[in-house]
């Protein structure tokens, strides 16, 4: 089950990157705006939902 969840999040991250690249190429929106939406769409789920994010950003207050 853990492997399925990891694959699901990897697919989500790659989809966000492809959408951002297509938006960058096909629209006249500034690249900073596209980059900020990409970072928000990938970092928030990575930190809050994905276990890999919890391992990377541990709370040191628990010690």
PyMOL commands that set and color helices and strands:
alter all, ss='L'
color gray80, all
select helices_A, chain A and resi 2-26+31-48+51-56+60-62
alter helices_A, ss='H'
color red, helices_A
deselect
rebuild
show_as cartoon
